Amino acid sequence: MKTKGLKNGRTMLLDHRYEEVKVTTILPGSVSTEFGSGGGAEWKIAPEDVADAVAMVLSMPARTLISHVEIRPSKPPKK
């Protein structure tokens, strides 16, 4: 799924970059949300962490384009 998202994002970026449109693909890893399987989610990314990444992308000047951001938990459970 991530590969498809990156490909679609890149296609949109290339199609619209000269129209004053920026396209950034945000790829969060496991995020602690109410949709999860419950319990033991301390290792997951907080929703605020994803929001901070989005805010950072939006704060870039017009001359700068961040094409994609991949966010992962720093210490996921060992398998």
VODRENMAR-317938 format. One line per field, with one value per residue (C-alpha): x, y, z. Coordinates in nm, 4 decimals. Each point is the difference from the previous one (the first is absolute). Layout:
<recs>
X <- (X_...) .
Y <- (Y_...) .
Z <- (Z_...) .
</recs>
This chain:
<recs>
X <- (0.0000_0.2802_0.1608_-0.3273_-0.0441_0.3506_-0.0500_-0.3342_0.1450_0.2988_-0.2248_-0.2180_0.3097_0.1404_-0.3364_-0.0694_0.3304_-0.0171_-0.3552_0.0998_-0.1143_0.2174_-0.0516_0.1527_-0.0614_-0.0056_0.0751_-0.0518_0.0853_-0.2067_-0.1953_-0.1704_-0.3678_-0.3362_-0.0128_0.2869_-0.0267_0.0149_0.2518_0.3776_0.0255_0.2690_0.2521_-0.2211_0.0244_-0.2256_-0.2504_0.1613_0.3295_-0.1669_-0.1679_0.3399_0.1422_-0.2936_0.0461_0.3696_-0.0812_-0.2551_0.2488_0.2518_0.0559_-0.1347_0.3462_0.0111_-0.1933_0.0118_-0.1101_-0.0556_0.0354_0.0301_-0.0568_0.0703_-0.0108_0.3513_-0.0290_-0.2641_-0.0376_0.2634_-0.1271) .
Y <- (0.0000_0.2429_-0.0563_0.0800_0.3130_0.1181_-0.0640_0.1833_0.2881_0.0309_-0.0045_0.2760_0.1983_-0.0148_0.0768_0.3104_0.1467_0.2938_0.0836_0.1259_-0.3345_-0.1942_-0.3718_-0.1762_-0.3628_-0.0627_-0.3619_-0.0571_-0.3321_-0.1353_0.2876_-0.0257_0.0632_-0.1199_-0.2262_-0.2154_-0.3366_0.1651_-0.0272_0.0005_0.2891_0.1953_-0.0718_0.1385_0.3470_0.2581_0.1709_0.3297_-0.1203_-0.0429_0.3405_0.1578_-0.1520_0.1358_0.3448_-0.0093_-0.0844_0.2822_0.2492_-0.0419_0.3030_-0.0004_-0.0879_-0.3258_-0.3214_-0.3034_-0.2890_-0.2581_-0.0502_-0.3465_-0.0144_-0.3130_-0.0893_0.0220_-0.3203_-0.2404_-0.3384_-0.2545_-0.2881) .
Z <- (0.0000_0.0822_-0.3392_-0.1759_0.2133_-0.0820_-0.3705_-0.0070_0.2017_-0.2313_-0.3070_0.1473_0.0977_-0.3532_-0.1602_0.2103_0.1179_-0.2452_0.1061_0.3468_0.1469_0.2417_0.0611_0.2990_0.0900_0.3760_0.0938_0.3708_0.1562_0.2876_0.1558_0.3368_-0.0796_0.1226_-0.3070_0.1273_0.1649_0.3430_0.2818_-0.0208_-0.2439_0.1880_-0.2746_-0.2776_-0.1521_0.1627_-0.2328_0.1025_-0.1498_-0.3389_0.0371_0.0741_-0.3191_-0.2021_0.1574_-0.0901_-0.3634_-0.0152_0.1461_-0.2829_-0.2241_-0.3566_-0.1356_0.2008_-0.0618_0.2263_-0.2211_0.2735_0.3732_0.1537_0.3751_0.2021_0.3684_0.1446_0.2025_-0.1322_0.1687_-0.0987_-0.2092) .
</recs>
